[in-house]
């Protein structure tokens, strides 16, 4: 099952809203606030690499509150 970790920079003041939105997004298994260079960390798991790609490119990067992302695909 394909997995990925996505680090997200969010617009200032939108972090709480964005965290709630991400936690209700299909294929998002975990989502957290973090301190440091990034604002949020999301752990994804999908049935296929195509579904994982769709979640990252459309459902996460397509959100207007998301300023930038860094995606790390998990290899086992």
C-alpha positions in Angstrom: 0.0 0.0 0.0 1.7 3.3 -1.1 2.5 5.8 1.7 3.8 9.3 1.8 4.7 12.0 4.3 3.8 15.6 3.2 5.3 18.6 4.9 3.2 21.7 4.5 3.6 25.5 4.8 0.3 27.2 5.3 -0.9 30.8 5.1 -0.5 32.5 8.5 -3.7 32.1 10.6 -5.1 29.2 8.6 -3.4 26.4 10.3 -6.3 25.3 12.5 -8.8 25.3 9.6 -6.3 23.5 7.4 -5.6 20.8 9.9 -9.3 20.1 10.3 -9.8 20.0 6.5 -6.8 17.7 6.1 -7.9 15.3 8.8 -11.2 14.8 7.0 -9.5 14.2 3.6 -9.6 10.6 2.3 -6.3 8.8 2.4 -5.0 11.1 5.2 -4.2 8.8 8.1 -2.6 11.4 10.4 -2.1 15.1 10.4 -0.3 17.3 13.0 0.8 20.8 13.8 4.6 21.1 14.0 7.1 23.8 14.9 10.0 24.5 12.6 10.4 25.2 8.9 7.0 23.6 8.2 3.6 24.1 9.8 1.9 20.8 9.3 2.9 17.1 8.7 0.5 14.8 7.0 0.8 11.0 6.7 -1.0 9.5 3.7 -1.8 5.9 2.7 -3.8 4.9 -0.4 -4.8 1.8 -2.3 -2.7 2.8 -5.4 0.0 5.2 -6.3 -2.5 7.0 -8.6 -4.8 7.6 -5.6 -1.9 8.9 -3.6 -0.8 11.2 -6.3 -4.4 12.5 -6.6 -4.6 13.2 -2.9 -1.3 15.1 -2.9 -1.8 17.1 -6.1 -5.5 17.9 -6.0 -6.8 17.5 -2.4 -3.7 18.9 -0.6 -1.8 21.2 -3.0 -5.1 22.4 -4.5 -6.2 24.0 -1.2 -5.8 27.8 -1.3 -4.4 27.9 2.3 -1.4 25.7 1.3 1.6 27.8 0.4 4.1 25.0 -0.4 4.7 21.3 0.2 7.5 18.8 0.4 6.5 15.2 -0.3 8.5 12.2 0.7 7.3 8.8 -0.7 7.8 5.9 1.7 9.7 3.0 0.4 9.7 -0.3 2.4 
